[in-house]
Amino acid sequence: NPFLTHPYQNVRDRLGSVMSNIYALDIQFPSGTGGALSPNISDLVSEVLPKLELMKVDPDPEIYNFHKNSKSVTEISQKSFEDICSKLDPELAMQVREQGLEHLKSIISQFPGGRIPSPGFVPPPQSLRVPSAETLQKIPPELQKMFGPGMLRMASSEMVNMMRPNAGPGGKTTTPRPEMSPPELLLPPQLLSAIHEVSLNTPQSGLLAEKWEERQSGVRLLQTVCKLVSGVLLRNWYTVKPELFKVLEMLALNESSELEPDLARDCNVALACLSTCIAPLHVLSTALTAVEHVSQSSSWKAKNAMLEFLQVHVFTNMASFHSQTEEAARVVNIVTRLIKDDRIEVREKAGKVLGGMLHCSFISEEVASKLLDQFKLEVSRKIKKKPKLNEDASLFQENKSKAILMRHSGVLGLSAFVLSCPYDIPPHLPDILMLLADHLHGPQPIPATVKNVFQEFKRTHQDNWAEHKQKLTEDQLATLTDLLVSPSYYA
């Protein structure tokens, strides 16, 4: 449907709302579907997925820079101006030359951002004023030849005065209008097409323009799909369809897009609706497969989005995951794998998610004990400070970076156990605190993580500290006091 990628956002929003009402009736009856005419959201998803493939990769900033700068008025040089005139009809070319390049620039500068409008530009409907018959009679004959009958009907007296700034009714000289309403300004279609043809006459510009249009078509389609997903999940008469998780990768990759803030907002809403839906048991596996796929993406922002999605999805479907131990184990594997990711942002986010799962007892005591031993082992591994004799310096630095990453992941894992106990001090917690204290002066970013976890520990335990400190030995209490209590100014 061409309206799925309509250039007007209000049209796409309305279409998404209408489609949500239609596919809200995609109900699976005990005897089967309602027939060939019954709405089926799986067919729609299968149809749009191939068109959304380009939204699975990060956008190329070059095409956005090209779109931002390629239509600037300042790029119309005198040579380009002559090339534009050579592509016009003789009569129109003569009039454009008489008015000059500066006058053409002044017209284009009235448009938003001083950018050349696309051929066929039509002002927004709310800003159009229908000209009266008297106004149409004042249009000079030479301008009537520039515009076709349809364009003439849309032309306003302000546009006429702009094209002929010193000519008034009856040929009398008048003072040009100082201000014009930019959306009401129109250029002759032939002149507008010539400007675009000249400005995009290089192979690189043509290729970038083609990529821009292709990208924008995908952006608009994904926005419509976001409206559909959020609308269906809020209005449907059934549980979430497994086919909706096929768009999870596109949503995660674009939910933090700085180049397309409107798309990022729509993806955030769709992800929020998808993460808070109650998933049937047979859908859990499909959802986790989609999450696992995105968690292996090359985009760290997509991984971060998946961790946030997974946390909400697990808490929403806690009972279902408790009844499906295999799916719960898959969740733990995803989080523990991402806590070792190359990007520190992903590791820190995975640590927070792991702490939340430990706090709500999503992870069993047996699995938690194995994880604790694993994290203790990772933080105990030594890091070489100097290369061996004749050892390659680059190889040594690479191995050192990997060792620091593994130790930091272990510190984050131990921090998750600390943050999972904000109201008490269980027997295993003092030893974890002492292990973390030993790494306060390690290589960055380990010390920053250790400081943050001790600050959080102090914040959550200071109200009942008189009771909590009874569970610590004198040595442990002295170590924590040195870390948590600032030295006196007069000491």
C-alpha positions in Angstrom: 0.0 0.0 0.0 1.6 3.3 -1.0 0.0 5.1 2.0 2.3 3.0 4.3 5.1 5.3 3.3 3.1 8.5 2.7 5.2 11.6 3.2 2.7 13.2 5.6 3.1 11.9 9.1 -0.5 12.6 10.1 -1.6 10.4 7.2 0.7 7.6 8.4 -0.5 8.0 12.0 -4.1 7.8 11.0 -3.4 4.8 8.8 -1.6 3.0 11.6 -4.6 3.6 13.9 -7.0 2.3 11.3 -4.9 -0.8 10.7 -4.7 -1.4 14.5 -8.5 -1.6 14.6 -8.6 -4.0 11.7 -5.9 -6.4 12.9 -7.2 -6.2 16.5 -9.7 -8.7 15.2 -7.1 -11.3 14.1 -8.5 -13.8 16.5 -7.6 -17.5 16.3 -10.8 -19.5 16.8 -10.7 -23.2 18.0 -11.7 -24.4 14.6 -9.2 -22.2 12.8 -9.1 -18.7 11.3 -12.1 -16.8 10.1 -11.4 -17.6 6.5 -9.5 -15.9 3.7 -11.1 -12.5 4.3 -10.2 -12.6 8.0 -7.4 -10.0 8.9 -4.1 -11.8 9.4 -1.2 -9.8 10.9 1.4 -12.4 10.0 0.7 -11.8 6.3 1.2 -8.1 6.7 4.5 -8.6 8.6 5.7 -10.9 5.9 4.9 -8.3 3.3 6.7 -5.4 4.9 9.7 -7.2 6.3 11.7 -7.2 3.0 11.1 -3.5 2.6 12.5 -2.9 6.1 15.8 -4.7 5.6 17.6 -1.4 5.1 16.5 -0.4 8.6 18.6 -3.2 10.1 21.8 -1.2 9.5 23.0 2.0 11.0 22.1 5.0 8.8 24.9 6.6 6.8 25.5 10.1 8.2 26.8 11.1 4.7 23.4 11.0 3.2 22.0 13.1 6.0 24.8 15.7 5.5 24.1 15.6 1.8 20.4 16.2 2.3 21.1 19.0 4.7 23.6 20.8 2.5 22.8 19.9 -1.1 19.8 22.1 -1.4 21.3 25.2 0.0 20.7 28.5 -1.9 24.4 29.4 -1.6 25.3 26.4 -3.8 23.7 28.0 -6.9 26.7 29.7 -8.5 26.6 31.9 -11.6 27.6 28.9 -13.8 24.8 26.8 -12.3 22.5 29.7 -12.9 23.4 29.8 -16.6 22.9 26.0 -16.8 19.5 26.4 -15.2 18.5 29.0 -17.7 19.7 26.9 -20.6 17.2 24.2 -19.7 14.2 26.6 -19.7 11.9 27.7 -22.5 13.3 30.9 -24.2 10.6 33.1 -22.8 10.9 31.9 -19.2 14.7 31.9 -19.5 14.7 35.5 -20.6 12.6 36.5 -17.6 14.8 34.6 -15.2 17.9 36.2 -16.6 16.3 39.6 -16.3 15.6 39.1 -12.7 19.0 37.7 -12.0 20.6 35.1 -9.7 20.2 37.2 -6.6 16.5 37.5 -7.1 16.2 33.7 -7.6 18.1 33.2 -4.3 15.8 35.7 -2.6 12.8 33.7 -3.6 14.2 30.4 -2.5 15.4 32.0 0.8 11.7 32.5 1.7 11.3 28.7 2.0 11.9 27.1 5.4 15.7 26.8 6.0 16.4 28.5 2.6 16.3 25.1 1.0 15.2 24.4 -2.6 11.8 22.7 -2.4 11.2 19.5 -4.3 9.5 19.6 -7.7 5.8 19.6 -7.2 6.0 21.4 -3.9 2.6 22.3 -2.6 2.2 24.5 0.5 0.5 22.9 3.5 -3.2 23.0 3.2 -3.7 25.1 6.3 -1.6 27.9 4.9 -3.2 28.1 1.4 -5.6 31.0 0.6 -7.9 30.5 -2.3 -7.4 33.5 -4.7 -10.4 35.5 -5.7 -11.4 36.0 -9.4 -10.3 39.6 -9.1 -6.8 38.5 -8.0 -6.5 36.0 -10.9 -7.3 38.7 -13.4 -4.3 40.7 -12.1 -1.8 38.0 -13.1 0.2 39.2 -16.1 -0.1 37.1 -19.3 3.6 36.2 -19.3 3.3 34.6 -15.8 0.2 32.7 -16.9 2.4 31.0 -19.5 4.9 30.0 -16.9 2.2 28.1 -14.9 -0.1 25.5 -16.1 -3.8 25.9 -15.3 -3.5 23.8 -12.2 -0.6 25.7 -10.8 -2.3 29.0 -11.7 -5.2 28.1 -9.5 -2.8 27.6 -6.6 -0.9 30.8 -7.3 -1.5 33.7 -5.0 -1.1 37.4 -5.4 1.9 37.3 -3.0 3.7 34.9 -5.4 3.0 37.1 -8.4 4.5 40.1 -6.6 7.4 38.1 -5.5 8.2 37.0 -9.1 7.8 40.6 -10.3 8.7 42.7 -7.4 8.3 46.1 -9.1 5.2 45.5 -11.2 1.7 46.2 -9.9 -1.8 46.0 -11.4 -1.9 48.0 -14.6 1.9 48.0 -15.0 2.4 50.6 -12.3 5.6 50.5 -10.3 5.0 49.6 -6.6 7.1 49.1 -3.6 7.9 45.4 -3.2 6.4 43.6 -0.2 8.9 43.4 2.6 7.6 40.1 4.0 6.1 37.1 2.4 4.7 33.9 3.8 7.2 31.2 2.8 4.8 28.4 2.4 2.8 30.4 -0.1 5.7 31.0 -2.5 5.7 28.8 -5.6 8.3 28.5 -8.4 7.3 27.6 -11.9 7.5 23.8 -12.2 9.9 24.0 -15.1 12.3 26.3 -13.3 12.1 24.1 -10.2 12.8 20.9 -12.2 15.8 22.6 -13.9 17.3 23.7 -10.5 17.1 20.1 -9.3 18.5 18.7 -12.5 21.5 21.0 -12.3 22.1 20.6 -8.6 22.0 16.8 -8.9 24.0 16.4 -12.1 27.0 14.7 -10.5 27.0 10.9 -10.2 27.8 11.1 -6.5 24.9 13.5 -5.8 22.5 11.4 -7.8 23.6 8.3 -5.9 23.3 10.0 -2.5 19.9 11.4 -3.5 18.7 7.9 -4.4 20.0 6.5 -1.1 18.3 9.4 0.8 14.9 8.6 -0.8 15.3 4.9 -0.2 16.2 5.6 3.5 13.3 7.9 4.0 10.9 5.4 2.5 12.2 2.8 5.0 11.9 5.4 7.9 8.3 6.2 7.0 7.3 2.6 6.7 8.9 1.7 10.0 7.0 4.6 11.6 3.8 3.2 10.3 4.7 -0.3 11.6 5.5 1.2 15.0 2.0 2.8 15.1 0.5 -0.5 14.1 2.4 -2.6 16.7 1.6 -0.2 19.6 -2.0 0.1 18.5 -2.6 -3.6 18.1 -1.0 -4.4 21.5 -3.1 -1.8 23.2 -6.4 -2.6 21.5 -6.3 -6.3 20.6 -8.6 -9.0 21.8 -5.9 -11.6 21.9 -2.3 -12.1 23.2 0.7 -10.9 21.4 1.4 -12.6 18.0 4.9 -14.1 17.6 5.2 -12.5 14.2 5.5 -9.0 15.9 8.9 -10.0 17.3 10.3 -10.1 13.8 10.5 -6.3 13.8 12.4 -6.3 17.1 15.8 -5.8 15.5 14.6 -2.7 13.6 13.0 -1.2 16.7 16.1 -1.8 18.8 18.5 -0.3 16.3 16.5 2.9 15.7 15.1 3.6 19.2 18.0 5.9 20.0 18.5 7.4 16.5 19.8 11.0 16.8 19.4 11.5 13.0 15.6 10.6 13.1 14.2 11.7 16.5 10.6 11.1 15.4 11.4 7.6 14.4 13.3 7.0 17.7 10.2 8.2 19.7 7.9 5.8 17.7 10.3 2.9 18.2 10.5 3.5 21.9 6.7 3.4 22.2 6.5 0.2 20.2 9.2 -1.4 22.3 7.5 -0.4 25.5 4.2 -1.9 24.4 5.9 -5.1 23.1 7.9 -5.5 26.4 4.9 -5.2 28.7 2.7 -7.6 26.8 1.7 -10.9 28.4 3.3 -13.6 26.3 1.8 -17.1 26.1 4.1 -20.0 26.8 4.5 -20.9 23.1 5.6 -17.3 22.3 8.3 -17.0 24.9 10.8 -19.1 22.8 10.1 -16.9 19.8 10.6 -13.7 21.8 13.9 -14.9 23.3 15.2 -16.0 19.9 14.6 -12.5 18.6 16.3 -11.0 21.7 19.3 -13.4 21.3 19.7 -12.4 17.6 19.7 -8.6 18.4 22.0 -9.1 21.4 24.6 -10.3 18.9 24.3 -7.2 16.8 27.3 -5.0 16.0 25.4 -2.0 17.4 26.0 -1.4 21.1 22.9 0.8 21.2 20.8 -2.1 20.0 22.3 -4.3 22.7 21.5 -1.7 25.3 17.9 -1.5 24.1 17.6 -5.3 24.2 18.8 -5.4 27.8 16.2 -2.8 28.7 13.5 -4.7 26.8 14.5 -8.1 28.3 14.4 -6.7 31.9 10.8 -5.4 31.5 9.7 -8.5 29.5 11.0 -10.8 32.2 9.4 -9.0 35.0 6.1 -8.8 33.1 6.1 -12.5 32.4 7.8 -13.7 35.6 5.3 -16.5 36.3 5.7 -17.9 32.8 9.5 -17.9 33.0 9.5 -19.6 36.4 7.4 -22.4 34.8 9.9 -22.7 31.8 13.3 -23.3 33.3 15.0 -23.6 29.9 13.8 -20.2 28.8 14.9 -18.7 32.1 18.3 -20.2 31.6 18.4 -18.5 28.1 17.7 -15.2 29.7 20.6 -15.6 32.2 22.9 -16.7 29.4 22.1 -13.5 27.4 22.8 -11.2 30.3 26.0 -12.9 31.5 27.3 -12.9 27.9 26.6 -9.2 27.5 28.3 -8.4 30.8 31.5 -9.3 29.0 30.8 -7.1 26.0 33.5 -4.9 24.5 31.4 -1.7 25.1 31.4 -0.5 28.7 27.9 0.9 28.3 26.6 -2.6 27.5 28.5 -4.2 30.4 27.2 -1.7 32.9 23.7 -2.1 31.7 23.9 -5.9 31.9 25.2 -5.6 35.4 22.2 -3.6 36.5 19.8 -6.1 34.8 21.6 -9.0 36.5 21.2 -7.2 39.9 17.5 -6.8 39.3 17.1 -10.5 38.5 19.0 -11.5 41.6 16.9 -9.2 43.7 13.6 -10.6 42.6 14.8 -14.2 42.9 14.5 -14.8 39.2 17.8 -16.7 39.3 17.7 -19.8 41.5 20.2 -20.1 44.5 22.1 -22.9 42.7 22.6 -20.8 39.6 23.4 -17.7 41.6 26.1 -19.6 43.6 27.7 -20.8 40.3 27.7 -17.2 38.9 29.2 -15.9 42.1 32.1 -18.4 41.9 32.6 -17.5 38.3 32.8 -13.8 39.0 35.2 -14.4 41.9 37.5 -16.4 39.6 37.4 -13.6 37.0 38.5 -10.9 39.4 41.3 -13.0 40.9 43.1 -13.4 37.6 46.3 -11.4 37.4 47.0 -8.7 34.8 50.5 -8.5 33.4 52.0 -5.1 33.9 55.0 -5.5 31.6 55.6 -7.5 28.5 58.1 -10.4 28.5 61.4 -10.2 26.8 61.0 -10.2 23.0 57.2 -10.2 23.4 55.3 -8.2 20.7 54.1 -4.9 22.2 50.8 -4.8 20.3 50.0 -8.4 21.2 50.8 -7.7 24.9 48.6 -4.6 24.9 45.8 -6.6 23.3 46.0 -9.3 25.9 46.2 -6.8 28.7 43.0 -5.1 27.4 41.2 -8.4 27.3 42.3 -9.2 30.8 41.1 -5.8 32.1 37.8 -6.4 30.3 37.3 -9.8 32.0 38.2 -8.4 35.4 35.8 -5.5 34.9 33.0 -7.9 34.0 33.7 -9.9 37.2 33.6 -6.7 39.2 30.3 -5.8 37.6 29.0 -9.3 38.4 30.0 -9.0 42.0 28.5 -5.5 42.1 25.2 -7.0 40.9 25.2 -9.2 44.0 25.8 -6.2 46.2 23.0 -4.2 44.6 20.6 -7.1 44.8 20.6 -6.7 48.6 19.6 -3.1 49.3 17.8 -3.9 52.7 20.0 -6.4 54.5 23.4 -8.0 54.5 23.2 -11.8 53.8 26.1 -14.0 54.9 27.8 -14.0 51.5 27.8 -10.2 51.1 30.7 -9.2 53.4 33.2 -11.3 51.4 32.1 -9.8 48.2 32.5 -6.3 49.6 36.1 -7.1 50.7 36.9 -8.5 47.2 35.6 -5.3 45.6 37.6 -3.2 48.0 40.8 -4.9 46.9 40.3 -3.6 43.3 39.7 0.1 44.3 43.1 1.0 42.8 43.0 -1.3 39.7 43.2 -0.1 36.1 40.3 1.9 34.8 37.3 1.6 34.5 37.4 -0.8 37.5 38.0 1.8 40.3 35.0 3.9 39.0 32.7 0.9 39.2 33.9 0.0 42.7 33.4 3.5 44.0 29.9 3.6 42.5 28.8 0.3 44.1 30.1 1.4 47.5 28.3 4.7 47.3 25.1 2.9 46.4 25.7 0.4 49.3 26.1 3.3 51.7 23.0 5.0 50.5 20.8 1.9 50.8 22.2 0.7 54.2 22.9 3.9 56.1 19.4 4.1 57.7 19.8 0.8 59.6 23.6 0.8 59.7 23.6 0.1 63.5 21.9 -3.2 62.8 23.7 -4.0 59.6 27.2 -3.6 61.0 26.6 -6.3 63.6 26.9 -8.8 60.7 30.5 -7.7 59.9 33.8 -8.6 61.6 36.0 -5.9 63.1 38.4 -6.0 60.2 35.6 -5.9 57.6 33.9 -3.0 59.5 37.2 -1.1 59.6 37.7 -1.5 55.9 34.2 -0.4 55.1 34.6 2.6 57.4 37.7 3.7 55.6 35.9 3.5 52.3 32.5 4.9 53.3 33.4 7.6 55.8 35.2 10.7 54.5 38.3 11.6 56.5 37.9 14.5 59.0 39.1 17.9 57.9 40.8 18.4 61.3 42.5 15.0 61.3 
